[in-house]
Amino acid sequence: MTNLEQQNEIIEYRALGYSFQMISKLTNTSKPTVIKICENASEAIKNAQQTAKAQMQERLIASVARRQTTYNVVLDKVLEELLARDLAELNTKELASMATSLERSAWIIRDKESAQPVDEFADLSNEELEAICSNTLKPFDINDPS
């Protein structure tokens, strides 16, 4: 028989999506015992999965917010530099291209500010959220050229 600590470990692994076979190896417990514990703890596993998903969503939202802040700082620096330059040096084609790009950006910002907030993560699985959090949205330093 397994002790309470081992049962909790099995439940945690199952909530994280581990297979019965992998949990059996990690906990040195027979596969039938792992299956039985998981069947008896299905509600606890479901709750743990929901908690893990909520935590991943919070990390993703925080990471996106940090990235947005970084982009805004960089954009402010670029715009400051652009405003300091003499635009008379640019030819008509370059000015027209810049005007078009700025106008498009202004429309995008206006549309985003008027849009209702949407839960972009509601339909994502735990694996998708984890992949986004751990692989895609790595923090970076704007002063680091690499």
N, C-alpha and C positions, 0 to 999 in steps of 0.2 A: 504494500500500500504506500501511497505517496503522502508526504506531509503537506501542510497548508502552504508553506513557502514554495514548495515545488509545484503545487497546483496553481498558485498565483503566477508563477513563472510560465507555466504551460498556457494559461489564459492570456498572458501578455503576448507571448509569441504568436498565438493564434489570432489575436486582435491585430497584430502587425502583418498578418497574411501568410505566415509560415505554414508549410504543409505539415500534415500529421507526421510524415516520415522524418522531416527535418527536425520537428519538435522532439520526436522520439530520440533522435541522435543527440541533440543539444542537451536534453535533460536526463539522458540515460534512463529513459522510461519506455516500457513496451508500447508499441503503436496502439494496440487495443485499449490500453489504459489511457493513453493520450486522447483517443477518440471518445472514450466514456466521459472523461473529465470535461472535454469540450462540449459534449452533448448536454451534460448537466449544468454547464455554465454558459449556455448560449446567450442568455440575457446579459450577463456580465461582459461577454465578448462583444456583443453588439454595442453596449455602452462604452466600452473601451475604444472601439472603432470610431464611434461618434466623437468622443473626446479627442482622439488623435487627429481626426479630420478637422475639427474646430481649431486645434493648435496649429496644424499645417496652414489652414486658411489665415490665421492671425499672423504667422511668420511670413506668408506670401504677401499679405497686405502691407505689413511693415517694410518688407524688402522693396516692394513697388514704390511705397512712399519715399523711402530713402533714395531710390534711383531717380524718382521724379524731382526731388529736391536737388540732387546732384546735377541733373540735366538743366534745371532752372538756373543754378549758379553758373554753369558753363555758358548757357544761352545768354545770360545777363552780361558775362564777360565778352562774348562775341559781339553782342549788340553794342556794348560800350565801345569796343574797338572799331566797329563799323561806323558808328556815329562820329568818331574822332577823325575818320579818314575824309579826304576830299573826294567826293563822288564825281567831280568833274573829270577825273582821270578815267572814268569808265566810259565805254562807248555805248551807243544807244541800245544795242542788243543786250549787253550785260545789265544795263539799267532796267530794261523791260523784263528780263528774266528775273531779276531781283524783286521787282515790283510784283510780278505774278506769284512768285514764291511766298512773299510776305503776305499778300492778299489771301492766298490759299491757307496759310498758317493762321491768319486772323479768323477766317471762317471756321476752321477746325476748332479753335479755342472757343469761339462764340457758341458753336454747336455743343461742345462738351459742357460748357458752363450752364446751358439751358436744359441739358438732358437730365432725366431722373436717374438716381443711382440704381444700379442693377447688381444683383449678386452674381458675379461672373463665375463663381466657383461652385455654385450649388450642384451642378450636374457632373462635377469631376470626381473621379474615384480617388481613394487614398493614394494609390500608386501614382496617379497623374499629379496630384498635389505635391507628393514627396519629390517627384522628378523635377517639377517646376522649382520647388524650394531649394533642393540640393544641387541641381545641375545648372539651371538656367540663370537664376538670379543670384549670382555671387556678388557680394559687395566689392566695390573697387574705390581706389583713391584717385581723385581727379588730378592730383599732383604727380602721380606715378605714370611715366610715359610708356610703360610696357603694356 
